[in-house]
Amino acid sequence: MGLAVARCLVEQGVNVSMADIKPEPDNAPDGPAEWSYTRCDLAQEPSARELVGKTIEQFGGIDYFVNTLGVLWFGRDVAAEDIDLAIWDQVFSVNLRATVILFKQAVPEMKKAGKGAMVHFSSIDALRGDPVPQDAYGASKAALIRLSKSPAIQYAGKHIRSNVILPGPVMMPMQKRWENQPESREQVAGSIPLGRLGAVDDMVSACLFLLSDQAACITGTELVVDGGLTALP
């Protein structure tokens, strides 16, 4: 999802600095704007500080912060009663700690510029319980919603906006289990009012809107992109 957002931004002429703990992807952006890729652990403050410094040096500042950090570990991330606390801590480290660390590095640069927009990816799982839960994932994504609201208020006077996207079920690598389970995929799609799973492009469109001047009066809120699933009784 993060790569798809980056590709669209680069295509629209926005310079992009990407980072992940994984190797550089094969299908990297293809211009016309510039981009860079850094392989690092963003849950470690020195890595985030180095990334932001490199970004400022290369591109002159930071206008946008798109946060697609997230891990969903089926089979290991289970109910709070049963979860290994080491897994709980790892999930929170990736899904939340890394966000805080990047806040500390990126927000001061936006304040200097007197403008900026942040979009964080949470999940509709943050809004509800589950009989077969991934409790660390859901709790960390709920905390991300709350975490986004304070900068929206604190830095509104600096023209810095902060919003959250809550995707519903989406066909993407995190849900690769569906590739070999067409019946499960169809069952989930059938439970969604629009009758289909979300696509990565749906999330990209929502993100680009919230970054754009078209959303200039939108901050401190959540945009649910789930095909109507959470509207069901």
Backbone as CSV, one residue per row, in Angstrom:
resi,resn,N_x,N_y,N_z,CA_x,CA_y,CA_z,C_x,C_y,C_z
1,MET,0.828,-1.194,0.000,0.000,0.000,0.000,0.879,1.267,0.000
2,GLY,1.916,1.233,0.825,2.830,2.373,0.870,3.532,2.591,-0.456
3,LEU,3.943,1.486,-1.074,4.611,1.587,-2.375,3.672,2.151,-3.424
4,ALA,2.400,1.733,-3.390,1.431,2.234,-4.367,1.217,3.736,-4.201
5,VAL,1.148,4.200,-2.965,1.026,5.642,-2.714,2.261,6.363,-3.242
6,ALA,3.424,5.812,-2.958,4.667,6.442,-3.408,4.719,6.540,-4.931
7,ARG,4.329,5.470,-5.608,4.353,5.474,-7.072,3.449,6.580,-7.631
8,CYS,2.258,6.717,-7.050,1.325,7.740,-7.543,1.851,9.145,-7.276
9,LEU,2.444,9.350,-6.125,2.988,10.675,-5.819,4.128,11.034,-6.776
10,VAL,5.010,10.070,-7.026,6.120,10.323,-7.945,5.598,10.606,-9.350
11,GLU,4.587,9.873,-9.769,3.981,10.111,-11.083,3.381,11.505,-11.192
12,GLN,2.931,12.055,-10.053,2.330,13.389,-10.043,3.347,14.487,-9.743
13,GLY,4.626,14.125,-9.738,5.672,15.132,-9.606,6.112,15.434,-8.197
14,VAL,5.775,14.573,-7.241,6.174,14.781,-5.845,7.385,13.915,-5.539
15,ASN,8.455,14.524,-5.045,9.629,13.764,-4.635,9.288,12.945,-3.386
16,VAL,9.725,11.697,-3.365,9.326,10.788,-2.296,10.537,10.069,-1.707
17,SER,10.576,10.039,-0.385,11.553,9.243,0.345,10.816,8.062,0.959
18,MET,11.183,6.852,0.552,10.535,5.641,1.057,11.465,4.917,2.017
19,ALA,10.868,4.185,2.952,11.672,3.402,3.886,10.902,2.166,4.312
20,ASP,11.630,1.079,4.488,11.041,-0.169,4.967,12.176,-1.043,5.486
21,ILE,11.807,-2.011,6.307,12.804,-2.965,6.806,13.140,-4.008,5.743
22,LYS,12.323,-4.064,4.695,12.530,-5.020,3.603,13.464,-4.433,2.543
23,PRO,14.013,-5.293,1.670,14.849,-4.792,0.564,14.043,-3.906,-0.381
24,GLU,14.732,-3.113,-1.165,14.074,-2.241,-2.140,13.239,-3.077,-3.095
25,PRO,11.974,-2.686,-3.324,11.098,-3.476,-4.203,11.524,-3.380,-5.663
26,ASP,11.147,-4.397,-6.422,11.483,-4.413,-7.845,10.679,-3.390,-8.636
27,ASN,9.422,-3.189,-8.237,8.539,-2.276,-8.982,8.541,-0.892,-8.353
28,ALA,9.730,-0.295,-8.262,9.892,1.033,-7.689,9.268,2.084,-8.603
29,PRO,9.034,3.290,-8.092,8.430,4.358,-8.902,9.230,4.650,-10.166
30,ASP,8.547,5.196,-11.157,9.155,5.426,-12.463,8.989,6.873,-12.914
31,GLY,9.344,7.830,-12.038,9.357,9.233,-12.416,7.972,9.802,-12.716
32,PRO,7.902,11.083,-13.044,9.015,11.973,-13.380,9.745,12.588,-12.180
33,ALA,9.143,12.541,-10.991,9.807,13.119,-9.820,10.907,12.185,-9.327
34,GLU,11.682,12.658,-8.364,12.768,11.864,-7.795,12.263,11.040,-6.616
35,TRP,12.993,9.984,-6.308,12.647,9.179,-5.146,13.911,8.517,-4.605
36,SER,13.832,8.138,-3.352,14.928,7.389,-2.738,14.337,6.284,-1.878
37,TYR,15.133,5.262,-1.628,14.682,4.146,-0.795,15.753,3.856,0.253
38,THR,15.308,3.736,1.500,16.217,3.426,2.594,15.728,2.173,3.301
39,ARG,16.608,1.207,3.420,16.261,-0.001,4.176,16.694,0.193,5.629
40,CYS,15.723,0.234,6.526,16.043,0.495,7.924,14.889,0.069,8.817
41,ASP,15.144,0.022,10.113,14.131,-0.283,11.122,13.665,1.028,11.721
42,LEU,12.483,1.476,11.343,11.988,2.780,11.786,11.561,2.792,13.241
43,ALA,11.530,1.630,13.884,11.238,1.590,15.316,12.477,1.944,16.136
44,GLN,13.608,2.155,15.459,14.847,2.567,16.126,15.097,4.040,15.819
45,GLU,15.174,4.854,16.840,15.256,6.307,16.641,16.442,6.749,15.788
46,PRO,17.640,6.182,15.945,18.751,6.617,15.074,18.450,6.409,13.592
47,SER,17.762,5.315,13.268,17.432,5.050,11.865,16.463,6.096,11.327
48,ALA,15.458,6.435,12.119,14.483,7.443,11.697,15.136,8.812,11.561
49,ARG,16.012,9.132,12.497,16.703,10.421,12.433,17.561,10.510,11.179
50,GLU,18.247,9.419,10.868,19.082,9.392,9.664,18.230,9.510,8.405
51,LEU,17.091,8.817,8.394,16.191,8.872,7.233,15.694,10.287,6.995
52,VAL,15.209,10.940,8.040,14.671,12.288,7.884,15.769,13.260,7.462
53,GLY,16.959,13.112,8.051,18.073,13.976,7.657,18.439,13.804,6.199
54,LYS,18.455,12.574,5.750,18.755,12.282,4.345,17.689,12.864,3.430
55,THR,16.415,12.760,3.861,15.310,13.282,3.059,15.413,14.798,2.907
56,ILE,15.691,15.477,4.004,15.805,16.945,3.973,16.980,17.371,3.098
57,GLU,18.093,16.657,3.228,19.273,16.986,2.434,19.008,16.793,0.944
58,GLN,18.288,15.737,0.602,18.054,15.425,-0.810,16.956,16.267,-1.430
59,PHE,15.874,16.506,-0.650,14.685,17.134,-1.232,14.361,18.512,-0.652
60,GLY,15.084,18.932,0.360,14.937,20.300,0.855,13.915,20.485,1.954
61,GLY,13.200,19.450,2.345,12.212,19.601,3.417,11.226,18.447,3.398
62,ILE,10.201,18.554,4.248,9.166,17.524,4.327,7.801,18.203,4.283
63,ASP,7.026,17.898,3.263,5.675,18.437,3.116,4.608,17.438,3.557
64,TYR,4.888,16.146,3.349,3.904,15.108,3.630,4.540,13.958,4.408
65,PHE,3.731,13.334,5.226,4.144,12.137,5.946,3.032,11.113,5.790
66,VAL,3.298,10.052,5.021,2.327,8.978,4.824,2.802,7.758,5.610
67,ASN,1.994,7.350,6.559,2.371,6.297,7.496,1.590,5.018,7.197
68,THR,2.236,4.081,6.495,1.595,2.794,6.201,2.225,1.674,7.016
69,LEU,2.903,2.022,8.086,3.535,1.018,8.940,2.497,0.034,9.478
70,GLY,2.822,-1.237,9.459,1.876,-2.192,10.035,2.302,-3.633,9.847
71,VAL,2.087,-4.443,10.879,2.271,-5.884,10.769,1.025,-6.572,11.319
72,LEU,0.596,-7.605,10.628,-0.555,-8.402,11.047,-0.119,-9.857,10.980
73,TRP,0.161,-10.438,12.141,0.751,-11.763,12.203,-0.293,-12.807,12.595
74,PHE,-0.975,-13.339,11.610,-1.971,-14.371,11.867,-1.292,-15.571,12.526
75,GLY,-1.965,-16.147,13.509,-1.423,-17.308,14.186,-0.553,-16.980,15.375
76,ARG,0.063,-15.794,15.344,0.885,-15.352,16.485,0.220,-14.217,17.251
77,ASP,-0.429,-13.331,16.507,-1.173,-12.230,17.131,-2.584,-12.741,17.396
78,VAL,-2.838,-13.096,18.649,-4.094,-13.756,19.008,-4.764,-12.982,20.144
79,ALA,-5.723,-13.612,20.807,-6.434,-12.961,21.909,-5.465,-12.569,23.023
80,ALA,-5.758,-11.468,23.703,-4.873,-10.958,24.747,-4.604,-12.003,25.825
81,GLU,-5.593,-12.832,26.097,-5.429,-13.870,27.118,-4.321,-14.861,26.758
82,ASP,-4.138,-15.081,25.451,-3.234,-16.135,24.992,-1.947,-15.621,24.348
83,ILE,-1.870,-14.353,24.066,-0.752,-13.856,23.271,0.560,-13.877,24.046
84,ASP,1.617,-14.185,23.331,2.974,-14.062,23.863,3.285,-12.566,23.949
85,LEU,3.670,-12.101,25.120,3.876,-10.662,25.296,5.018,-10.128,24.432
86,ALA,5.930,-11.000,24.038,6.985,-10.554,23.127,6.389,-10.197,21.760
87,ILE,5.397,-10.958,21.313,4.704,-10.634,20.058,3.930,-9.333,20.214
88,TRP,3.230,-9.174,21.353,2.499,-7.934,21.628,3.426,-6.733,21.510
89,ASP,4.596,-6.823,22.149,5.539,-5.706,22.130,6.077,-5.443,20.729
90,GLN,6.318,-6.497,19.968,6.824,-6.322,18.603,5.801,-5.620,17.716
91,VAL,4.537,-6.027,17.838,3.483,-5.399,17.039,3.364,-3.918,17.377
92,PHE,3.367,-3.597,18.649,3.268,-2.200,19.052,4.510,-1.408,18.643
93,SER,5.656,-2.063,18.628,6.881,-1.383,18.215,6.790,-0.930,16.767
94,VAL,6.296,-1.822,15.900,6.172,-1.483,14.482,4.998,-0.543,14.239
95,ASN,3.833,-0.890,14.786,2.602,-0.177,14.449,2.458,1.158,15.152
96,LEU,3.158,1.349,16.268,2.945,2.582,17.035,4.244,3.294,17.406
97,ARG,5.201,2.573,17.960,6.456,3.208,18.373,7.123,3.903,17.188
98,ALA,7.180,3.232,16.053,7.831,3.816,14.881,7.134,5.105,14.452
99,THR,5.811,5.153,14.601,5.069,6.370,14.256,5.470,7.520,15.156
100,VAL,5.575,7.260,16.446,5.975,8.302,17.398,7.374,8.812,17.074
101,ILE,8.271,7.891,16.780,9.643,8.282,16.449,9.669,9.167,15.208
102,LEU,8.886,8.815,14.194,8.851,9.632,12.975,8.188,10.980,13.222
103,PHE,7.157,11.009,14.085,6.578,12.293,14.499,7.681,13.221,14.999
104,LYS,8.494,12.701,15.891,9.525,13.507,16.549,10.527,14.076,15.548
105,GLN,10.714,13.369,14.440,11.675,13.822,13.445,11.041,14.694,12.360
106,ALA,9.832,14.331,11.931,9.227,14.997,10.771,8.453,16.262,11.131
107,VAL,7.738,16.250,12.254,6.883,17.394,12.600,7.669,18.694,12.750
108,PRO,8.848,18.698,13.393,9.597,19.955,13.471,9.910,20.565,12.111
109,GLU,10.143,19.726,11.108,10.413,20.242,9.769,9.167,20.859,9.154
110,MET,8.013,20.252,9.388,6.762,20.828,8.908,6.472,22.153,9.607
111,LYS,6.758,22.217,10.884,6.531,23.454,11.638,7.406,24.581,11.088
112,LYS,8.623,24.257,10.727,9.512,25.266,10.140,8.931,25.807,8.831
113,ALA,8.361,24.896,8.046,7.799,25.282,6.749,6.446,25.965,6.887
114,GLY,5.784,25.761,8.036,4.470,26.356,8.243,3.374,25.677,7.455
115,LYS,3.586,24.394,7.133,2.562,23.633,6.408,2.935,22.164,6.433
116,GLY,1.939,21.326,6.161,2.212,19.894,6.085,0.931,19.091,6.189
117,ALA,0.990,17.848,5.750,-0.158,16.949,5.845,0.343,15.553,6.157
118,MET,-0.341,14.911,7.105,-0.005,13.546,7.494,-1.220,12.654,7.284
119,VAL,-0.980,11.469,6.764,-2.030,10.464,6.621,-1.514,9.162,7.210
120,HIS,-2.261,8.630,8.153,-1.883,7.392,8.831,-2.890,6.304,8.483
121,PHE,-2.394,5.104,8.249,-3.273,3.989,7.910,-3.543,3.151,9.146
122,SER,-4.792,3.160,9.587,-5.236,2.325,10.693,-5.989,1.137,10.091
123,SER,-7.140,0.781,10.643,-7.928,-0.348,10.146,-9.299,-0.311,10.801
124,ILE,-10.304,-0.829,10.120,-11.613,-0.923,10.772,-11.566,-1.895,11.946
125,ASP,-10.526,-2.714,12.012,-10.352,-3.607,13.157,-10.182,-2.820,14.455
126,ALA,-9.791,-1.560,14.331,-9.626,-0.705,15.512,-10.960,-0.315,16.134
127,LEU,-12.055,-0.512,15.399,-13.364,-0.028,15.841,-14.225,-1.095,16.501
128,ARG,-13.758,-2.343,16.509,-14.652,-3.407,16.943,-13.848,-4.580,17.501
129,GLY,-14.539,-5.467,18.194,-13.926,-6.688,18.663,-14.049,-7.780,17.624
130,ASP,-13.538,-8.962,17.971,-13.533,-10.071,17.024,-13.510,-11.365,17.821
131,PRO,-14.369,-12.332,17.490,-14.341,-13.602,18.206,-13.046,-14.391,17.971
132,VAL,-12.374,-14.114,16.854,-11.056,-14.709,16.585,-10.089,-13.546,16.338
133,PRO,-9.656,-12.885,17.391,-9.010,-11.580,17.228,-7.509,-11.627,16.967
134,GLN,-7.043,-10.513,16.434,-5.623,-10.163,16.450,-5.544,-8.939,17.369
135,ASP,-5.461,-9.193,18.663,-5.663,-8.120,19.631,-4.550,-7.076,19.631
136,ALA,-3.315,-7.483,19.418,-2.229,-6.500,19.383,-2.390,-5.569,18.188
137,TYR,-2.715,-6.154,17.035,-2.928,-5.346,15.832,-4.073,-4.361,16.037
138,GLY,-5.225,-4.865,16.482,-6.383,-3.990,16.656,-6.148,-2.903,17.671
139,ALA,-5.525,-3.244,18.800,-5.272,-2.246,19.841,-4.276,-1.189,19.378
140,SER,-3.243,-1.615,18.653,-2.251,-0.646,18.177,-2.843,0.281,17.125
141,LYS,-3.708,-0.255,16.276,-4.332,0.582,15.251,-5.380,1.528,15.860
142,ALA,-6.025,1.113,16.957,-6.925,2.025,17.663,-6.128,3.156,18.306
143,ALA,-4.987,2.820,18.865,-4.138,3.842,19.473,-3.640,4.836,18.428
144,LEU,-3.416,4.362,17.207,-2.959,5.254,16.139,-3.994,6.326,15.823
145,ILE,-5.273,5.954,15.883,-6.333,6.942,15.649,-6.235,8.059,16.675
146,ARG,-6.095,7.679,17.930,-5.970,8.673,19.003,-4.696,9.504,18.842
147,LEU,-3.615,8.830,18.480,-2.335,9.513,18.336,-2.374,10.573,17.234
148,SER,-3.185,10.341,16.211,-3.281,11.288,15.104,-4.024,12.565,15.475
149,LYS,-4.887,12.478,16.473,-5.748,13.625,16.791,-5.000,14.765,17.485
150,SER,-4.048,14.444,18.336,-3.329,15.499,19.054,-2.550,16.425,18.127
151,PRO,-1.740,15.891,17.194,-1.060,16.814,16.277,-2.029,17.608,15.412
152,ALA,-3.191,17.025,15.108,-4.181,17.776,14.330,-4.599,19.039,15.060
153,ILE,-4.702,18.951,16.367,-5.083,20.115,17.176,-3.872,20.992,17.473
154,GLN,-2.772,20.351,17.893,-1.590,21.093,18.319,-1.005,21.961,17.205
155,TYR,-1.005,21.432,15.992,-0.295,22.109,14.913,-1.215,22.705,13.861
156,ALA,-2.494,22.789,14.165,-3.429,23.388,13.207,-3.033,24.828,12.882
157,GLY,-2.548,25.530,13.892,-2.119,26.915,13.679,-0.914,27.034,12.774
158,LYS,-0.204,25.939,12.605,0.947,25.902,11.685,0.541,25.331,10.316
159,HIS,-0.762,25.158,10.124,-1.287,24.626,8.860,-0.772,23.217,8.578
160,ILE,-0.679,22.423,9.652,-0.302,21.016,9.540,-1.533,20.177,9.856
161,ARG,-1.898,19.305,8.943,-3.085,18.471,9.115,-2.683,17.021,9.384
162,SER,-3.529,16.319,10.124,-3.278,14.918,10.437,-4.595,14.148,10.384
163,ASN,-4.657,13.135,9.530,-5.868,12.334,9.364,-5.530,10.857,9.281
164,VAL,-6.558,10.041,9.416,-6.385,8.587,9.432,-7.317,7.943,8.413
165,ILE,-6.811,6.954,7.694,-7.624,6.119,6.811,-7.828,4.774,7.489
166,LEU,-9.080,4.307,7.479,-9.410,3.002,8.053,-9.855,2.074,6.925
167,PRO,-8.938,1.283,6.382,-9.330,0.346,5.330,-10.147,-0.806,5.899
168,GLY,-11.049,-1.319,5.066,-11.694,-2.585,5.356,-10.867,-3.701,4.746
169,PRO,-11.465,-4.856,4.450,-10.720,-5.944,3.813,-10.186,-5.519,2.439
170,VAL,-8.890,-5.679,2.247,-8.240,-5.235,1.013,-7.371,-6.360,0.462
171,MET,-7.432,-6.567,-0.832,-6.541,-7.519,-1.486,-5.157,-6.894,-1.616
172,MET,-4.217,-7.389,-0.821,-2.845,-6.907,-0.860,-1.966,-7.968,-0.191
173,PRO,-0.648,-7.817,-0.238,0.240,-8.854,0.301,-0.046,-9.249,1.752
174,MET,-0.495,-8.308,2.586,-0.784,-8.650,3.973,-1.892,-9.706,4.069
175,GLN,-2.749,-9.758,3.050,-3.852,-10.725,3.026,-3.613,-11.806,1.969
176,LYS,-2.357,-12.173,1.772,-2.032,-13.145,0.721,-2.654,-14.512,0.982
177,ARG,-3.107,-14.769,2.226,-3.779,-16.038,2.531,-4.983,-16.254,1.612
178,TRP,-5.606,-15.152,1.138,-6.791,-15.283,0.285,-6.462,-15.785,-1.118
179,GLU,-5.191,-15.681,-1.514,-4.827,-16.095,-2.862,-5.154,-17.568,-3.100
180,ASN,-4.985,-18.377,-2.070,-5.240,-19.811,-2.178,-6.533,-20.234,-1.487
181,GLN,-7.339,-19.256,-1.122,-8.604,-19.535,-0.458,-9.728,-18.752,-1.134
182,PRO,-10.036,-19.086,-2.387,-11.048,-18.312,-3.115,-12.413,-18.318,-2.441
183,GLU,-12.767,-19.414,-1.783,-14.068,-19.466,-1.115,-14.123,-18.478,0.046
184,SER,-13.047,-18.410,0.821,-12.990,-17.452,1.934,-13.023,-16.021,1.413
185,ARG,-12.291,-15.792,0.329,-12.260,-14.457,-0.268,-13.644,-14.043,-0.733
186,GLU,-14.335,-14.954,-1.392,-15.683,-14.649,-1.883,-16.670,-14.456,-0.735
187,GLN,-16.487,-15.214,0.332,-17.370,-15.064,1.490,-17.207,-13.693,2.128
188,VAL,-15.966,-13.251,2.266,-15.713,-11.922,2.829,-16.285,-10.850,1.905
189,ALA,-16.035,-10.977,0.613,-16.549,-9.995,-0.347,-18.067,-9.934,-0.294
190,GLY,-18.713,-11.085,-0.117,-20.169,-11.117,-0.064,-20.756,-10.462,1.164
191,SER,-19.943,-10.304,2.202,-20.427,-9.662,3.427,-20.325,-8.144,3.370
192,ILE,-19.703,-7.623,2.326,-19.499,-6.179,2.170,-20.634,-5.601,1.323
193,PRO,-21.289,-4.537,1.766,-22.418,-3.992,1.009,-22.111,-3.711,-0.466
194,LEU,-20.938,-3.210,-0.783,-20.612,-2.958,-2.185,-20.298,-4.231,-2.956
195,GLY,-20.199,-5.359,-2.251,-20.056,-6.639,-2.912,-18.666,-6.981,-3.406
196,ARG,-17.661,-6.286,-2.916,-16.295,-6.601,-3.348,-15.291,-6.227,-2.268
197,LEU,-14.128,-6.849,-2.344,-13.025,-6.455,-1.479,-12.472,-5.116,-1.948
198,GLY,-11.862,-4.412,-1.030,-11.189,-3.187,-1.414,-9.944,-3.495,-2.240
199,ALA,-9.537,-2.523,-3.032,-8.303,-2.622,-3.810,-7.304,-1.609,-3.276
200,VAL,-6.050,-1.876,-3.503,-5.015,-0.935,-3.062,-5.256,0.445,-3.656
201,ASP,-5.702,0.486,-4.910,-5.963,1.776,-5.562,-7.051,2.578,-4.839
202,ASP,-8.010,1.891,-4.213,-9.031,2.597,-3.432,-8.385,3.362,-2.283
203,MET,-7.411,2.745,-1.638,-6.731,3.367,-0.504,-5.812,4.491,-0.961
204,VAL,-5.188,4.284,-2.112,-4.321,5.324,-2.669,-5.133,6.583,-2.975
205,SER,-6.294,6.410,-3.580,-7.139,7.562,-3.917,-7.544,8.330,-2.666
206,ALA,-7.901,7.590,-1.610,-8.280,8.241,-0.355,-7.103,9.002,0.236
207,CYS,-5.928,8.406,0.171,-4.729,9.044,0.717,-4.371,10.313,-0.044
208,LEU,-4.380,10.240,-1.366,-4.027,11.417,-2.166,-5.014,12.555,-1.933
209,PHE,-6.287,12.206,-1.737,-7.279,13.235,-1.432,-6.941,13.935,-0.115
210,LEU,-6.636,13.171,0.922,-6.367,13.769,2.231,-5.061,14.566,2.248
211,LEU,-4.140,14.222,1.374,-2.904,15.011,1.276,-3.115,16.305,0.502
212,SER,-4.099,16.320,-0.365,-4.256,17.420,-1.316,-4.932,18.642,-0.702
213,ASP,-4.873,19.743,-1.434,-5.543,20.980,-1.016,-7.064,20.836,-1.039
214,GLN,-7.572,19.828,-1.729,-9.016,19.580,-1.717,-9.498,19.217,-0.310
215,ALA,-8.586,18.744,0.520,-8.918,18.392,1.905,-8.365,19.429,2.878
216,ALA,-8.236,20.663,2.422,-7.586,21.698,3.225,-8.286,21.981,4.552
217,CYS,-9.579,21.672,4.644,-10.325,21.921,5.881,-10.626,20.619,6.634
218,ILE,-9.888,19.568,6.320,-10.107,18.270,6.965,-8.881,17.913,7.795
219,THR,-9.063,17.808,9.093,-7.976,17.374,9.970,-8.566,16.761,11.229
220,GLY,-7.785,15.852,11.821,-8.215,15.229,13.065,-9.367,14.267,12.911
221,THR,-9.516,13.687,11.738,-10.667,12.814,11.506,-10.232,11.494,10.884
222,GLU,-11.224,10.588,10.708,-10.965,9.279,10.124,-11.817,9.107,8.866
223,LEU,-11.212,8.591,7.834,-11.921,8.271,6.603,-11.993,6.756,6.478
224,VAL,-13.201,6.213,6.610,-13.403,4.768,6.522,-13.582,4.385,5.052
225,VAL,-12.769,3.447,4.584,-12.825,3.004,3.186,-13.030,1.482,3.216
226,ASP,-14.285,1.068,3.416,-14.558,-0.351,3.659,-15.741,-0.908,2.885
227,GLY,-16.190,-0.177,1.867,-17.313,-0.665,1.074,-18.632,-0.708,1.825
228,GLY,-18.715,0.001,2.956,-19.941,0.044,3.726,-20.019,-0.982,4.844
229,LEU,-18.937,-1.723,5.088,-18.977,-2.826,6.053,-19.311,-2.372,7.461
230,THR,-18.702,-1.276,7.906,-18.967,-0.821,9.286,-20.312,-0.127,9.419
231,ALA,-20.994,0.119,8.306,-22.333,0.720,8.385,-23.410,-0.326,8.654
232,LEU,-23.057,-1.584,8.541,-24.023,-2.644,8.791,-24.430,-2.693,10.268
233,PRO,-25.678,-3.059,10.565,-26.091,-3.154,11.967,-25.410,-4.351,12.645
